[in-house]
Amino acid sequence: MPYKFVPKMKSIVLEDFGSVDHLVYQELPMPSINDGEVLIQVKAISINPVDVKTRSGKGRAAKLKDEHPIILGWDVSGIVKDSKSDLFRSGDEVFGMINFPGHGKAYSEYVSAPASHLALKPANVTHEAAAAATLAALTAWQALIDHAKIKKGDRVLIHAAAGGVGNYAVQIAKHIGAYVIGTSSAGKRDFVLSLGADEHIDYTSQALEDAISNIDFVLDTIGGENIDNSLKVMKKGGTIISIPSGLNDAVAAKAEALGIVGYPIMVQSNGEDMKKIAALLESGSIKSHVSQVFDFDQMKAAHLLLETGRTQGKIIVRV
Ligand SMILES: NC(=O)c1ccc[n+]([C@@H]2O[C@H](COP(=O)([O-])OP(=O)(O)OC[C@H]3O[C@@H](n4cnc5c(N)ncnc54)[C@H](OP(=O)(O)O)[C@@H]3O)[C@@H](O)[C@H]2O)c1
């Protein structure tokens, strides 16, 4: 039999659900691409709480448990090396959230991706900044724009405004012309205000109802009693979207009685939404705030930092 050369790449395989020690570096065959897909040489990966949750057996673990090998990660920026799509050619710089909520396989030197999940990376944005503006920015965009359809003048409350989703949500809401209130601990107050928030609430020392009222839209990024507390400051007819947990039956009933609409959402890969985010990044209307960049061989350290829950902006892994 003639020898067939199979190009290899370095990937991080999740050998079992649990601690960071289950993230194992392996040489794997480069992915092949199907019609409508592109092969991306990954330059930067952003990591999210769902990466950490899935690694530990929650998040998307139930969905991925029968896949072999499991390769975490959904958020990339990189260079197209091969294309079976009319949307992108070899050499194009692209970014996006791949196959979420499915199997993204982004913790690799190369990844295959549906072209319909990607957008061209603006030339004035680095791969690190572009990779940051994927799952987190898409979640903020889909919650505020696609679902809630916030509008100019709305009073908008963004919880965890300094975090991955929250920092984009503040910027997108301001871009729309909303009046934005952001929560964080005191140490991140200046950062939240620098994003454009009109008001800041230190959730460690202030009750929401002592500080604000008449809120049209709440982005809940915390879950649990944070939803209950948010209802106290909302207008009749307002909307609350909860991204970690959704509303339990008791809280949903309370919201309904107050005339408030509350529901969870799950972010979806979407190249059209990515193009809108690309345009905002290109024009400078929103910016990525990358607080720490790790090298590819430091993925475990990146996970350990993210799981402290104290991230400001985004954490990026450079490939
Ligand atoms: N459903 C979906 O599609 C979807 C999509 C994206 C994310 N999510 C979920 O949404 C949550 C947030 O994601 P993320 O990427 O924004 O997380 P993240 O970047 O890890 O959030 C970190 C931030 O949370 C802040 N924080 C922690 N507790 C807080 C509290 N009680 N009140 C206000 N701020 C608080 C921290 O600020 P301090 O240090 O000042 O406390 C920190 O800046 C996660 O549970 C994630 O899994 C769901």
The ligand as an SDF file (V2000), in Angstrom:
LIG
                    3D

 48 52  0  0  0  0  0  0  0  0999 V2000
  -27.5520   31.0750   27.6900 N   0  0  0  0  0  0  0  0  0  0  0  0
  -26.5080   31.4140   26.9470 C   0  0  0  0  0  0  0  0  0  0  0  0
  -26.5340   31.3020   25.7230 O   0  0  0  0  0  0  0  0  0  0  0  0
  -25.2860   31.9890   27.6170 C   0  0  0  0  0  0  0  0  0  0  0  0
  -24.3270   32.6410   26.8390 C   0  0  0  0  0  0  0  0  0  0  0  0
  -23.2320   33.2230   27.4710 C   0  0  0  0  0  0  0  0  0  0  0  0
  -23.0740   33.1100   28.8500 C   0  0  0  0  0  0  0  0  0  0  0  0
  -24.0140   32.4380   29.5600 N   0  0  0  0  0  0  0  0  0  0  0  0
  -23.8700   32.3310   31.0290 C   0  0  0  0  0  0  0  0  0  0  0  0
  -23.9730   33.6460   31.5590 O   0  0  0  0  0  0  0  0  0  0  0  0
  -23.1290   33.7930   32.6940 C   0  0  0  0  0  0  0  0  0  0  0  0
  -22.1890   34.9870   32.5010 C   0  0  0  0  0  0  0  0  0  0  0  0
  -21.2820   34.7060   31.4510 O   0  0  0  0  0  0  0  0  0  0  0  0
  -20.0000   35.6460   31.2330 P   0  0  0  0  0  0  0  0  0  0  0  0
  -19.2240   35.1000   30.1040 O   0  0  0  0  0  0  0  0  0  0  0  0
  -20.3930   37.0690   31.2000 O   0  0  0  0  0  0  0  0  0  0  0  0
  -19.2400   35.3470   32.6120 O   0  0  0  0  0  0  0  0  0  0  0  0
  -17.8830   35.9490   33.1940 P   0  0  0  0  0  0  0  0  0  0  0  0
  -17.1780   36.7690   32.1700 O   0  0  0  0  0  0  0  0  0  0  0  0
  -17.1380   34.8560   33.8520 O   0  0  0  0  0  0  0  0  0  0  0  0
  -18.4330   36.9390   34.3390 O   0  0  0  0  0  0  0  0  0  0  0  0
  -17.5040   37.4470   35.2390 C   0  0  0  0  0  0  0  0  0  0  0  0
  -18.0580   38.6980   35.8770 C   0  0  0  0  0  0  0  0  0  0  0  0
  -19.1740   38.3830   36.7080 O   0  0  0  0  0  0  0  0  0  0  0  0
  -19.2210   39.3940   37.6990 C   0  0  0  0  0  0  0  0  0  0  0  0
  -20.0870   38.9600   38.7860 N   0  0  0  0  0  0  0  0  0  0  0  0
  -20.0220   37.8140   39.5030 C   0  0  0  0  0  0  0  0  0  0  0  0
  -21.0370   37.7600   40.3830 N   0  0  0  0  0  0  0  0  0  0  0  0
  -21.7750   38.8940   40.2120 C   0  0  0  0  0  0  0  0  0  0  0  0
  -22.9660   39.4180   40.7910 C   0  0  0  0  0  0  0  0  0  0  0  0
  -23.6220   38.7530   41.7620 N   0  0  0  0  0  0  0  0  0  0  0  0
  -23.4660   40.5950   40.3330 N   0  0  0  0  0  0  0  0  0  0  0  0
  -22.8240   41.2780   39.3470 C   0  0  0  0  0  0  0  0  0  0  0  0
  -21.6750   40.8440   38.7580 N   0  0  0  0  0  0  0  0  0  0  0  0
  -21.1720   39.6610   39.1860 C   0  0  0  0  0  0  0  0  0  0  0  0
  -17.7780   39.5880   38.0780 C   0  0  0  0  0  0  0  0  0  0  0  0
  -17.6310   40.8990   38.5540 O   0  0  0  0  0  0  0  0  0  0  0  0
  -17.0780   41.1160   40.0420 P   0  0  0  0  0  0  0  0  0  0  0  0
  -15.7010   40.5050   40.0670 O   0  0  0  0  0  0  0  0  0  0  0  0
  -17.1160   42.5910   40.1810 O   0  0  0  0  0  0  0  0  0  0  0  0
  -18.0290   40.3690   40.9530 O   0  0  0  0  0  0  0  0  0  0  0  0
  -17.0330   39.3890   36.7360 C   0  0  0  0  0  0  0  0  0  0  0  0
  -16.6770   40.6010   36.1230 O   0  0  0  0  0  0  0  0  0  0  0  0
  -22.4380   32.4380   32.8580 C   0  0  0  0  0  0  0  0  0  0  0  0
  -23.1790   31.6580   33.7590 O   0  0  0  0  0  0  0  0  0  0  0  0
  -22.5160   31.8240   31.4760 C   0  0  0  0  0  0  0  0  0  0  0  0
  -22.4310   30.4250   31.4610 O   0  0  0  0  0  0  0  0  0  0  0  0
  -25.1120   31.8690   28.9880 C   0  0  0  0  0  0  0  0  0  0  0  0
  1  2  1  0
  2  3  2  0
  2  4  1  0
  4  5  1  0
  4 48  2  0
  5  6  2  0
  6  7  1  0
  7  8  2  0
  8  9  1  0
  8 48  1  0
  9 10  1  0
  9 46  1  0
 10 11  1  0
 11 12  1  0
 11 44  1  0
 12 13  1  0
 13 14  1  0
 14 15  2  0
 14 16  1  0
 14 17  1  0
 17 18  1  0
 18 19  2  0
 18 20  1  0
 18 21  1  0
 21 22  1  0
 22 23  1  0
 23 24  1  0
 23 42  1  0
 24 25  1  0
 25 26  1  0
 25 36  1  0
 26 27  1  0
 26 35  1  0
 27 28  2  0
 28 29  1  0
 29 30  1  0
 29 35  2  0
 30 31  1  0
 30 32  2  0
 32 33  1  0
 33 34  2  0
 34 35  1  0
 36 37  1  0
 36 42  1  0
 37 38  1  0
 38 39  2  0
 38 40  1  0
 38 41  1  0
 42 43  1  0
 44 45  1  0
 44 46  1  0
 46 47  1  0
M  CHG  2   8   1  16  -1
M  END
$$$$
